[in-house]
Amino acid sequence: MKEKVFFKTFGCRTNIYDTELLKSYVKDYEIINDENQAQIIVVNSCTVTNGADSGIKSYINSMQKKGIKIILTGCGAVSKGKELFNAKQVFGVLGASNKDKINQFLSFKTSFYELGNLNFIDKDIVSEYKNHTKAFVKIQEGCDFACSYCIIPSVRGKSRSVDEKVLLKQVEILASNGYSEIVLTGTNIGSYGLKNGTSLSKLLQKMGRISGIKRIRLGSLEPAQIDEAFLELLDEAWLERHLHIALQHTSETMLRIMRRRSHTNNDLKLFNIIASKGYALGTDFIVAHPGESEEIWQEALERFKEFPLTHIHAFIFSPRDNTYSATMKNTINGALAKERLNILTSIIKDNNYKFRQNHKIPLEILIENKKEGFFEGYDQFFNKIKIKSNEDIAKEWITLSQYEVQEKFNFANLKASNEK
């Protein structure tokens, strides 16, 4: 009887992709969906914040107490792997460049620490996603930015891109396997192809022409990387009407402290151009970075209100070892940080509600799952909708013109409308 392996994924879409790639290399073990039945758990980790590290350590400890063998991979393998390995909290540490050797490492009877290198690019592709309605496609790895707060370049390496022909072939296979929505992911996808004489916009043009692809979603973009060629794609029917563009802050002073490449005035012009095309816009925002004085915060808040934002991933600054920001003084009180965070999320909650009220147009939705009696999915603006239906509409595309705009999400009752 084969030993049973469970894969636990923390963090971003890139990790979701990497987990599926890891699974494709497993030949001599049974991959299961119940962690409590596993003899081995492979933890694909995230290390972007202290909270991410704490969550992973807590999970590892709880599984270790059950006598389950733990193998750590992902970003946390680089940043925290040695610490966890020396403390015997994990059986093995596997670097991302060793993904294709996972089947071999699963068989090891003695503990191991094999980080590999940060120069690799995956040679193989993922063509099937179990338990997912959409497919993730990793187009690049690593980042050449040097933001003062960020540990990711040191655990993912310099930016390098997957060959365009490989990616187009992957999307063709995914489309033939029934995936009509794809999500492009990577560490810094806006840097795609820049070292190879191509670009993200050129890749998107070719992907959008592949038969069977209905919608392409994008991971996080950097404002400084969005050029005229990309803006020309905004009218393409296959491009999702939501873009996530990472501002990180809206004070020009703070952007310089953070060693960002963007500028607030330019960012605002860019956001207004994209919003004028009917797009929903999301961003990242780091609250309470060292040096965020009351004056800087008030400046940032006033500028923030000018941006046509509908979605946000805001979080309180978390010092990461071996980053410049971790050495800075002038830290912000925790209660004040939380207050500032809540102000931003409240603004965006209101913005999103108004956006949905003002853009009450037919919604194109891929139904992802059913929870507590309601089918759920996301529309072209990356807004959630809950649907009541007697029919099983899971994994189907539906167009809705009759729906109710509620404060937290949209709602439709197909029983009443007979719409599908």
Secondary structure as a PSIPRED ss2 file (coil, helix, strand):
# PSIPRED VFORMAT (PSIPRED V4.0)

   1 M C   1.000  0.000  0.000
   2 K C   1.000  0.000  0.000
   3 E C   1.000  0.000  0.000
   4 K E   0.000  0.000  1.000
   5 V E   0.000  0.000  1.000
   6 F E   0.000  0.000  1.000
   7 F E   0.000  0.000  1.000
   8 K E   0.000  0.000  1.000
   9 T E   0.000  0.000  1.000
  10 F C   1.000  0.000  0.000
  11 G C   1.000  0.000  0.000
  12 C C   1.000  0.000  0.000
  13 R H   0.000  1.000  0.000
  14 T H   0.000  1.000  0.000
  15 N H   0.000  1.000  0.000
  16 I H   0.000  1.000  0.000
  17 Y H   0.000  1.000  0.000
  18 D H   0.000  1.000  0.000
  19 T H   0.000  1.000  0.000
  20 E H   0.000  1.000  0.000
  21 L H   0.000  1.000  0.000
  22 L H   0.000  1.000  0.000
  23 K H   0.000  1.000  0.000
  24 S H   0.000  1.000  0.000
  25 Y H   0.000  1.000  0.000
  26 V C   1.000  0.000  0.000
  27 K C   1.000  0.000  0.000
  28 D C   1.000  0.000  0.000
  29 Y C   1.000  0.000  0.000
  30 E E   0.000  0.000  1.000
  31 I E   0.000  0.000  1.000
  32 I C   1.000  0.000  0.000
  33 N C   1.000  0.000  0.000
  34 D C   1.000  0.000  0.000
  35 E H   0.000  1.000  0.000
  36 N H   0.000  1.000  0.000
  37 Q H   0.000  1.000  0.000
  38 A C   1.000  0.000  0.000
  39 Q C   1.000  0.000  0.000
  40 I E   0.000  0.000  1.000
  41 I E   0.000  0.000  1.000
  42 V E   0.000  0.000  1.000
  43 V E   0.000  0.000  1.000
  44 N E   0.000  0.000  1.000
  45 S E   0.000  0.000  1.000
  46 C C   1.000  0.000  0.000
  47 T C   1.000  0.000  0.000
  48 V C   1.000  0.000  0.000
  49 T C   1.000  0.000  0.000
  50 N H   0.000  1.000  0.000
  51 G H   0.000  1.000  0.000
  52 A H   0.000  1.000  0.000
  53 D H   0.000  1.000  0.000
  54 S H   0.000  1.000  0.000
  55 G H   0.000  1.000  0.000
  56 I H   0.000  1.000  0.000
  57 K H   0.000  1.000  0.000
  58 S H   0.000  1.000  0.000
  59 Y H   0.000  1.000  0.000
  60 I H   0.000  1.000  0.000
  61 N H   0.000  1.000  0.000
  62 S H   0.000  1.000  0.000
  63 M H   0.000  1.000  0.000
  64 Q H   0.000  1.000  0.000
  65 K C   1.000  0.000  0.000
  66 K C   1.000  0.000  0.000
  67 G C   1.000  0.000  0.000
  68 I C   1.000  0.000  0.000
  69 K E   0.000  0.000  1.000
  70 I E   0.000  0.000  1.000
  71 I E   0.000  0.000  1.000
  72 L E   0.000  0.000  1.000
  73 T E   0.000  0.000  1.000
  74 G E   0.000  0.000  1.000
  75 C H   0.000  1.000  0.000
  76 G H   0.000  1.000  0.000
  77 A H   0.000  1.000  0.000
  78 V H   0.000  1.000  0.000
  79 S H   0.000  1.000  0.000
  80 K C   1.000  0.000  0.000
  81 G H   0.000  1.000  0.000
  82 K H   0.000  1.000  0.000
  83 E H   0.000  1.000  0.000
  84 L H   0.000  1.000  0.000
  85 F H   0.000  1.000  0.000
  86 N H   0.000  1.000  0.000
  87 A C   1.000  0.000  0.000
  88 K C   1.000  0.000  0.000
  89 Q C   1.000  0.000  0.000
  90 V C   1.000  0.000  0.000
  91 F C   1.000  0.000  0.000
  92 G E   0.000  0.000  1.000
  93 V E   0.000  0.000  1.000
  94 L E   0.000  0.000  1.000
  95 G C   1.000  0.000  0.000
  96 A H   0.000  1.000  0.000
  97 S H   0.000  1.000  0.000
  98 N H   0.000  1.000  0.000
  99 K H   0.000  1.000  0.000
 100 D H   0.000  1.000  0.000
 101 K H   0.000  1.000  0.000
 102 I H   0.000  1.000  0.000
 103 N H   0.000  1.000  0.000
 104 Q H   0.000  1.000  0.000
 105 F H   0.000  1.000  0.000
 106 L H   0.000  1.000  0.000
 107 S C   1.000  0.000  0.000
 108 F C   1.000  0.000  0.000
 109 K C   1.000  0.000  0.000
 110 T C   1.000  0.000  0.000
 111 S C   1.000  0.000  0.000
 112 F E   0.000  0.000  1.000
 113 Y E   0.000  0.000  1.000
 114 E E   0.000  0.000  1.000
 115 L C   1.000  0.000  0.000
 116 G C   1.000  0.000  0.000
 117 N C   1.000  0.000  0.000
 118 L C   1.000  0.000  0.000
 119 N C   1.000  0.000  0.000
 120 F C   1.000  0.000  0.000
 121 I C   1.000  0.000  0.000
 122 D C   1.000  0.000  0.000
 123 K C   1.000  0.000  0.000
 124 D C   1.000  0.000  0.000
 125 I C   1.000  0.000  0.000
 126 V C   1.000  0.000  0.000
 127 S C   1.000  0.000  0.000
 128 E C   1.000  0.000  0.000
 129 Y C   1.000  0.000  0.000
 130 K C   1.000  0.000  0.000
 131 N C   1.000  0.000  0.000
 132 H C   1.000  0.000  0.000
 133 T C   1.000  0.000  0.000
 134 K C   1.000  0.000  0.000
 135 A E   0.000  0.000  1.000
 136 F E   0.000  0.000  1.000
 137 V E   0.000  0.000  1.000
 138 K E   0.000  0.000  1.000
 139 I C   1.000  0.000  0.000
 140 Q E   0.000  0.000  1.000
 141 E E   0.000  0.000  1.000
 142 G C   1.000  0.000  0.000
 143 C C   1.000  0.000  0.000
 144 D C   1.000  0.000  0.000
 145 F C   1.000  0.000  0.000
 146 A C   1.000  0.000  0.000
 147 C C   1.000  0.000  0.000
 148 S C   1.000  0.000  0.000
 149 Y C   1.000  0.000  0.000
 150 C C   1.000  0.000  0.000
 151 I C   1.000  0.000  0.000
 152 I H   0.000  1.000  0.000
 153 P H   0.000  1.000  0.000
 154 S H   0.000  1.000  0.000
 155 V H   0.000  1.000  0.000
 156 R H   0.000  1.000  0.000
 157 G C   1.000  0.000  0.000
 158 K C   1.000  0.000  0.000
 159 S C   1.000  0.000  0.000
 160 R E   0.000  0.000  1.000
 161 S E   0.000  0.000  1.000
 162 V C   1.000  0.000  0.000
 163 D C   1.000  0.000  0.000
 164 E H   0.000  1.000  0.000
 165 K H   0.000  1.000  0.000
 166 V H   0.000  1.000  0.000
 167 L H   0.000  1.000  0.000
 168 L H   0.000  1.000  0.000
 169 K H   0.000  1.000  0.000
 170 Q H   0.000  1.000  0.000
 171 V H   0.000  1.000  0.000
 172 E H   0.000  1.000  0.000
 173 I H   0.000  1.000  0.000
 174 L H   0.000  1.000  0.000
 175 A H   0.000  1.000  0.000
 176 S H   0.000  1.000  0.000
 177 N C   1.000  0.000  0.000
 178 G C   1.000  0.000  0.000
 179 Y C   1.000  0.000  0.000
 180 S C   1.000  0.000  0.000
 181 E E   0.000  0.000  1.000
 182 I E   0.000  0.000  1.000
 183 V E   0.000  0.000  1.000
 184 L E   0.000  0.000  1.000
 185 T E   0.000  0.000  1.000
 186 G C   1.000  0.000  0.000
 187 T C   1.000  0.000  0.000
 188 N C   1.000  0.000  0.000
 189 I H   0.000  1.000  0.000
 190 G H   0.000  1.000  0.000
 191 S H   0.000  1.000  0.000
 192 Y C   1.000  0.000  0.000
 193 G C   1.000  0.000  0.000
 194 L C   1.000  0.000  0.000
 195 K C   1.000  0.000  0.000
 196 N C   1.000  0.000  0.000
 197 G C   1.000  0.000  0.000
 198 T C   1.000  0.000  0.000
 199 S C   1.000  0.000  0.000
 200 L H   0.000  1.000  0.000
 201 S H   0.000  1.000  0.000
 202 K H   0.000  1.000  0.000
 203 L H   0.000  1.000  0.000
 204 L H   0.000  1.000  0.000
 205 Q H   0.000  1.000  0.000
 206 K H   0.000  1.000  0.000
 207 M H   0.000  1.000  0.000
 208 G H   0.000  1.000  0.000
 209 R C   1.000  0.000  0.000
 210 I C   1.000  0.000  0.000
 211 S C   1.000  0.000  0.000
 212 G C   1.000  0.000  0.000
 213 I C   1.000  0.000  0.000
 214 K C   1.000  0.000  0.000
 215 R E   0.000  0.000  1.000
 216 I E   0.000  0.000  1.000
 217 R E   0.000  0.000  1.000
 218 L E   0.000  0.000  1.000
 219 G C   1.000  0.000  0.000
 220 S C   1.000  0.000  0.000
 221 L E   0.000  0.000  1.000
 222 E C   1.000  0.000  0.000
 223 P H   0.000  1.000  0.000
 224 A H   0.000  1.000  0.000
 225 Q H   0.000  1.000  0.000
 226 I C   1.000  0.000  0.000
 227 D C   1.000  0.000  0.000
 228 E H   0.000  1.000  0.000
 229 A H   0.000  1.000  0.000
 230 F H   0.000  1.000  0.000
 231 L H   0.000  1.000  0.000
 232 E C   1.000  0.000  0.000
 233 L C   1.000  0.000  0.000
 234 L C   1.000  0.000  0.000
 235 D C   1.000  0.000  0.000
 236 E C   1.000  0.000  0.000
 237 A C   1.000  0.000  0.000
 238 W C   1.000  0.000  0.000
 239 L E   0.000  0.000  1.000
 240 E C   1.000  0.000  0.000
 241 R C   1.000  0.000  0.000
 242 H E   0.000  0.000  1.000
 243 L E   0.000  0.000  1.000
 244 H E   0.000  0.000  1.000
 245 I E   0.000  0.000  1.000
 246 A C   1.000  0.000  0.000
 247 L C   1.000  0.000  0.000
 248 Q E   0.000  0.000  1.000
 249 H C   1.000  0.000  0.000
 250 T C   1.000  0.000  0.000
 251 S C   1.000  0.000  0.000
 252 E H   0.000  1.000  0.000
 253 T H   0.000  1.000  0.000
 254 M H   0.000  1.000  0.000
 255 L H   0.000  1.000  0.000
 256 R H   0.000  1.000  0.000
 257 I H   0.000  1.000  0.000
 258 M C   1.000  0.000  0.000
 259 R C   1.000  0.000  0.000
 260 R C   1.000  0.000  0.000
 261 R C   1.000  0.000  0.000
 262 S C   1.000  0.000  0.000
 263 H C   1.000  0.000  0.000
 264 T H   0.000  1.000  0.000
 265 N H   0.000  1.000  0.000
 266 N H   0.000  1.000  0.000
 267 D H   0.000  1.000  0.000
 268 L H   0.000  1.000  0.000
 269 K H   0.000  1.000  0.000
 270 L H   0.000  1.000  0.000
 271 F H   0.000  1.000  0.000
 272 N H   0.000  1.000  0.000
 273 I H   0.000  1.000  0.000
 274 I H   0.000  1.000  0.000
 275 A H   0.000  1.000  0.000
 276 S C   1.000  0.000  0.000
 277 K C   1.000  0.000  0.000
 278 G C   1.000  0.000  0.000
 279 Y C   1.000  0.000  0.000
 280 A E   0.000  0.000  1.000
 281 L E   0.000  0.000  1.000
 282 G E   0.000  0.000  1.000
 283 T E   0.000  0.000  1.000
 284 D E   0.000  0.000  1.000
 285 F E   0.000  0.000  1.000
 286 I E   0.000  0.000  1.000
 287 V E   0.000  0.000  1.000
 288 A C   1.000  0.000  0.000
 289 H C   1.000  0.000  0.000
 290 P C   1.000  0.000  0.000
 291 G C   1.000  0.000  0.000
 292 E C   1.000  0.000  0.000
 293 S C   1.000  0.000  0.000
 294 E H   0.000  1.000  0.000
 295 E H   0.000  1.000  0.000
 296 I H   0.000  1.000  0.000
 297 W H   0.000  1.000  0.000
 298 Q H   0.000  1.000  0.000
 299 E H   0.000  1.000  0.000
 300 A H   0.000  1.000  0.000
 301 L H   0.000  1.000  0.000
 302 E H   0.000  1.000  0.000
 303 R H   0.000  1.000  0.000
 304 F H   0.000  1.000  0.000
 305 K C   1.000  0.000  0.000
 306 E C   1.000  0.000  0.000
 307 F C   1.000  0.000  0.000
 308 P C   1.000  0.000  0.000
 309 L C   1.000  0.000  0.000
 310 T C   1.000  0.000  0.000
 311 H E   0.000  0.000  1.000
 312 I E   0.000  0.000  1.000
 313 H E   0.000  0.000  1.000
 314 A E   0.000  0.000  1.000
 315 F E   0.000  0.000  1.000
 316 I E   0.000  0.000  1.000
 317 F C   1.000  0.000  0.000
 318 S C   1.000  0.000  0.000
 319 P C   1.000  0.000  0.000
 320 R C   1.000  0.000  0.000
 321 D C   1.000  0.000  0.000
 322 N C   1.000  0.000  0.000
 323 T C   1.000  0.000  0.000
 324 Y H   0.000  1.000  0.000
 325 S H   0.000  1.000  0.000
 326 A H   0.000  1.000  0.000
 327 T H   0.000  1.000  0.000
 328 M C   1.000  0.000  0.000
 329 K C   1.000  0.000  0.000
 330 N C   1.000  0.000  0.000
 331 T C   1.000  0.000  0.000
 332 I C   1.000  0.000  0.000
 333 N C   1.000  0.000  0.000
 334 G H   0.000  1.000  0.000
 335 A H   0.000  1.000  0.000
 336 L H   0.000  1.000  0.000
 337 A H   0.000  1.000  0.000
 338 K H   0.000  1.000  0.000
 339 E H   0.000  1.000  0.000
 340 R H   0.000  1.000  0.000
 341 L H   0.000  1.000  0.000
 342 N H   0.000  1.000  0.000
 343 I H   0.000  1.000  0.000
 344 L H   0.000  1.000  0.000
 345 T H   0.000  1.000  0.000
 346 S H   0.000  1.000  0.000
 347 I H   0.000  1.000  0.000
 348 I H   0.000  1.000  0.000
 349 K H   0.000  1.000  0.000
 350 D H   0.000  1.000  0.000
 351 N H   0.000  1.000  0.000
 352 N H   0.000  1.000  0.000
 353 Y H   0.000  1.000  0.000
 354 K H   0.000  1.000  0.000
 355 F H   0.000  1.000  0.000
 356 R H   0.000  1.000  0.000
 357 Q H   0.000  1.000  0.000
 358 N H   0.000  1.000  0.000
 359 H C   1.000  0.000  0.000
 360 K C   1.000  0.000  0.000
 361 I C   1.000  0.000  0.000
 362 P C   1.000  0.000  0.000
 363 L E   0.000  0.000  1.000
 364 E E   0.000  0.000  1.000
 365 I E   0.000  0.000  1.000
 366 L E   0.000  0.000  1.000
 367 I E   0.000  0.000  1.000
 368 E E   0.000  0.000  1.000
 369 N E   0.000  0.000  1.000
 370 K E   0.000  0.000  1.000
 371 K E   0.000  0.000  1.000
 372 E C   1.000  0.000  0.000
 373 G C   1.000  0.000  0.000
 374 F E   0.000  0.000  1.000
 375 F E   0.000  0.000  1.000
 376 E E   0.000  0.000  1.000
 377 G E   0.000  0.000  1.000
 378 Y E   0.000  0.000  1.000
 379 D C   1.000  0.000  0.000
 380 Q C   1.000  0.000  0.000
 381 F C   1.000  0.000  0.000
 382 F C   1.000  0.000  0.000
 383 N C   1.000  0.000  0.000
 384 K E   0.000  0.000  1.000
 385 I E   0.000  0.000  1.000
 386 K E   0.000  0.000  1.000
 387 I E   0.000  0.000  1.000
 388 K E   0.000  0.000  1.000
 389 S C   1.000  0.000  0.000
 390 N C   1.000  0.000  0.000
 391 E C   1.000  0.000  0.000
 392 D C   1.000  0.000  0.000
 393 I C   1.000  0.000  0.000
 394 A C   1.000  0.000  0.000
 395 K C   1.000  0.000  0.000
 396 E C   1.000  0.000  0.000
 397 W E   0.000  0.000  1.000
 398 I E   0.000  0.000  1.000
 399 T E   0.000  0.000  1.000
 400 L E   0.000  0.000  1.000
 401 S C   1.000  0.000  0.000
 402 Q C   1.000  0.000  0.000
 403 Y C   1.000  0.000  0.000
 404 E E   0.000  0.000  1.000
 405 V E   0.000  0.000  1.000
 406 Q C   1.000  0.000  0.000
 407 E C   1.000  0.000  0.000
 408 K C   1.000  0.000  0.000
 409 F C   1.000  0.000  0.000
 410 N E   0.000  0.000  1.000
 411 F E   0.000  0.000  1.000
 412 A E   0.000  0.000  1.000
 413 N E   0.000  0.000  1.000
 414 L H   0.000  1.000  0.000
 415 K H   0.000  1.000  0.000
 416 A H   0.000  1.000  0.000
 417 S H   0.000  1.000  0.000
 418 N C   1.000  0.000  0.000
 419 E C   1.000  0.000  0.000
 420 K C   1.000  0.000  0.000
